Amino acid sequence: GLNVFASDLEAVLSEHPDVLDCAVVAAASERWGETPVAFAVLSGKAAASPQDLLEWVNAQLSKHQRLAEIIPSDELPRNMMGKLMKQTLREKLRQQRA
């Protein structure tokens, strides 16, 4: 398989003017083993829907890097040092899909 780096996907997604913050985590996939899913904090004036954002970002990525889904979030979990807590996002994703 090919490696897909979350930071590469986050860099592209964060370029969209409606995205204030974002994080990409791996989600289980029957077809691929794992597939990238993004959590995004959108601006209050966001004109783009999550589907619009998904189409926009995937048009800029290689076929093997494409996001499977963008989940809107009010905020992303961070620890006291400001580091993104991706394990919390992975757990939230598992619970949503259970």
Secondary structure in CASP SS format (residue, H / E / C, confidence):
PFRMAT SS
TARGET T0000
AUTHOR 0000-0000-0000
METHOD secondary structure of the structure
MODEL  1
G C 1.00
L C 1.00
N C 1.00
V C 1.00
F C 1.00
A H 1.00
S H 1.00
D H 1.00
L H 1.00
E H 1.00
A H 1.00
V H 1.00
L H 1.00
S C 1.00
E C 1.00
H C 1.00
P C 1.00
D C 1.00
V E 1.00
L E 1.00
D E 1.00
C E 1.00
A E 1.00
V E 1.00
V E 1.00
A E 1.00
A E 1.00
A E 1.00
S E 1.00
E C 1.00
R C 1.00
W C 1.00
G E 1.00
E E 1.00
T E 1.00
P E 1.00
V E 1.00
A E 1.00
F E 1.00
A E 1.00
V E 1.00
L E 1.00
S C 1.00
G C 1.00
K C 1.00
A C 1.00
A C 1.00
A C 1.00
S C 1.00
P H 1.00
Q H 1.00
D H 1.00
L H 1.00
L H 1.00
E H 1.00
W H 1.00
V H 1.00
N H 1.00
A H 1.00
Q C 1.00
L C 1.00
S C 1.00
K H 1.00
H H 1.00
Q H 1.00
R C 1.00
L C 1.00
A C 1.00
E E 1.00
I E 1.00
I E 1.00
P E 1.00
S C 1.00
D C 1.00
E C 1.00
L C 1.00
P C 1.00
R E 1.00
N C 1.00
M C 1.00
M C 1.00
G C 1.00
K C 1.00
L E 1.00
M C 1.00
K H 1.00
Q H 1.00
T H 1.00
L H 1.00
R H 1.00
E H 1.00
K H 1.00
L H 1.00
R H 1.00
Q H 1.00
Q H 1.00
R H 1.00
A C 1.00
END
